[in-house]
Amino acid sequence: MFRHFSFLPILGCLLAAPAGAEGYPERPIRMLIPFAVGGSTDVAGRIVAAGLTESLGRQIIVDNRTGAAGIIATEISAKANPDGYTLYFGSASTLAVNPSVYKRLPYDVLKDFELISLVAKGVHVLVINSAISATSVRDLIALAKKQPGKMTFASSGTGGVVHLAGEHDMMVNDLAPVLVHMKSGRLRALAVAGAQRSALVPEIPTFAEAGLPGVESASWCGLVAPLHTPKAVIARLSADLSKIVASTEYRDRLAGGGMEPMSSTPQQFAAYMRAEMARWSKVAKAANVQLDQ
């Protein structure tokens, strides 16, 4: 005699189960980078792409989509098919600063992405032309007060993280592009904008040590995917990145680009990004920086 039972509970469990990472990836993966080839974000992104290519056994194809302060690449990534085959290598500028300075964006970075992991951080450094007599931050401030309106600062673009960090008469940049000029003597570094000294330039004091506590700024990078990308895929990528970031090879390759490793869980990444957005929103408001997209 056959016993009657229902298939509905079993079917419901199968339908509710998240897509697994078994067999993933089955084809190459595209990674969008919002900035041009050769910049700090691109360098870090390509190092990560190489590491994931090896660990996943499938090619990570880097796709540099520049323009509109990174908004173009961010929008493409946010609206891509959430199947695990489109990833976005975001940065402090695109994931924290842009939402703080643009009135309208065609996406919400907190709602339209699955966060995977932070992967790199490049401290900002205050540099001056070596022809300027100042040898410390206090010297530079005193010099600026003696010559009101005459000193200028360089910026990679209005509204970017480097721009906001330089709103108080500072000439601030990523370490990577200025390091060669520091070594040649054309630029003099006065302080790094970190909580601690950078392991890459340990001889340079922090702003706090130079008498200006609270001045912290860095270009960080993290990997994200479109919202609703399968959780198992996110977990696989996060686990692989954790191993990559912990490797000596990764640290050494990043150092060549003026950056240091970062690592996080998706939850830690979310908390970090929210804190960064709050911080840069405060700076943007104080500096009256607001842009139309």
C-alpha positions, 0 to 999 in steps of 0.5 A: 500500500502506497503512503500519500505524501506531498511534494510541495514542501520539498519543491518549496525548499528547492525553489527557496535555496540560493543558487550555488557556486558549484561549477562557478565560474563556467566562463570568463568574468568581466571586471569594470574599473571606473578609471583609466589604465595606469592609475592607482585604482587600475593598478590595484584592480589588475593585481586583483584580477590576476589573483582571481584568474588564478584562484577561480581558473577562469579569466577575469577580463578588465574593462576600463570604463572611464568618464563622469567621475566614475559614474558611467562604470558604476551605473553599468555595473549596478544594472548588469545581470546579477549572475556573478559574471560582472564585477565592479572594482569600486573606489573611495571616490565612486562608492563614498565621495560621489554619493556625498557630492552629487545631487542625483545619481542613477543608482544607490551604492548602498542598495544596488550592490552586493559588497564582497571585500575591501582589497587595497588602500593608498594613503594620501600624502601632502607634498609641496614643490621643493622650491617652497621653503616650508619643511613642515606642515606648520611652516606651510600654514605660516607661509600661506598666512603670510601670502593670503590668496597666492598659494594654490593646490593641485587636484585630479578633479572637482568633487573627487576624494583628492579634491575634498582632502585638499580643501584646506589649502593643502596639495594632497595626492595618492602616494603612487604618482608622486613617489617618483618625484619625492625620490627625485627631490622635485617634491617634498612630502610633509605629512601622510593623511593616515592614522598611522605612518605608512609602511611604504614611507615610514619616515614621513609623519602623520598630520596628527604628529605634525600638529593637525589631528583628525586629518585622515584621507585615503584612496581605498578599493573594493570589489562589489557585484550587482544586487541579487548576485547569488550569495554563494558566489559572493561567499566564494569570491570573498573567500578567494580574495581573503587568501589573495590579500593575505599573500606576500606576493599581493602585498609586494605587487601593491607596494609597487603601486603605492598601496597597501592590502586591506581585507574585510567580510562583506559586512565589514565592508558595508560598515566601512563604506557607510562610515566613509560616506558619512565622513565625506558628506560632512567634509563636502557640506563644510566645503560647500561642494555639491555637483550636478551629474 
